[in-house]
Amino acid sequence: MIEFNAEAIYYKTGQPILKDISFTIKQGEIVSLTGASGIGKSTILKIIAGIHKGYDGTLVIPRNSRIAFISQSNCLLPWKTVYNNIVLLKKVEVGQVDKTSAKKLIEDLGLSGLEKQYPLTLSGGQYQRTALGQAFFYEPDIILMDEPFSALDAKTKREIQELFLNLQKQHNITTLFVTHNIDEAEYLGSRIINLEK
Ligand SMILES: Nc1ncnc2c1ncn2[C@@H]1O[C@H](COP(=O)(O)OP(=O)(O)OP(=O)(O)O)[C@@H](O)[C@H]1O
């Protein structure tokens, strides 16, 4: 569950970028966040992730929530293999990983055989599958997604959207999905929050 109410969102310099924002996302719900370029979509994700503190208001999320963040690029560490990227967050947090469930997830993601490859050698689709694996293997309470599939061609995008929806159905994780694409927002989200000035 995420409850966010803000009178104003701002950066250090200048006027608020957004005013009077209020929304609630229920446990397990996928909500799409849309709006014009530069309106503040990524900033809202950063607020929920705890990275951006510039707002007047309240953010309520369950105590000790684990949050995963997936963006268009830069999710993976280039010096770690596909396998080690997927288990990374869990390993850092828990110290050990269940190899059988890692293998199962890698199979579900269609990444079998690529475990020892490095991110720079992956296609865009393989990269985003690995990023999904990293996020879901962590077993987070919340997933924040910032245009993760925007750079993919239409066919690959649809395949990965399906994978995401299947994983989401299995794990029931509260998800806020930023996209500027209305079709994608409708396809993935059970509701859409559209930001306007
Ligand atoms: N670090 C920063 N310092 C100052 N202003 C910033 C900073 N980051 C973003 N902004 C400004 O805040 C506004 C919102 O940016 P944000 O990246 O949240 O928009 P967005 O809706 O995600 O855009 P896009 O769809 O183009 O990715 C923009 O006007 C941007 O210039």
The ligand as an ORCA input file, in Angstrom:
! r2SCAN-3c Opt
* xyz 0 1
  N      17.912     17.234     -9.966
  C      17.056     18.168    -10.405
  N      17.224     19.466    -10.088
  C      16.373     20.412    -10.501
  N      15.285     20.160    -11.290
  C      15.066     18.885    -11.639
  C      15.939     17.826    -11.238
  N      15.465     16.657    -11.738
  C      14.349     16.977    -12.438
  N      14.119     18.305    -12.382
  C      13.000     19.020    -13.019
  O      11.788     18.547    -12.451
  C      10.789     18.445    -13.455
  C      10.228     17.032    -13.452
  O      11.245     16.109    -13.892
  P      10.942     14.556    -14.011
  O      12.180     13.902    -14.468
  O      10.329     14.084    -12.741
  O       9.836     14.549    -15.165
  P       9.201     13.334    -15.975
  O       7.715     13.560    -16.011
  O       9.662     12.038    -15.413
  O       9.828     13.570    -17.411
  P      10.165     12.561    -18.646
  O       8.829     11.953    -19.075
  O      10.723     13.458    -19.685
  O      11.134     11.547    -18.126
  C      11.431     18.850    -14.767
  O      11.075     20.181    -15.029
  C      12.910     18.728    -14.501
  O      13.638     19.657    -15.241
*
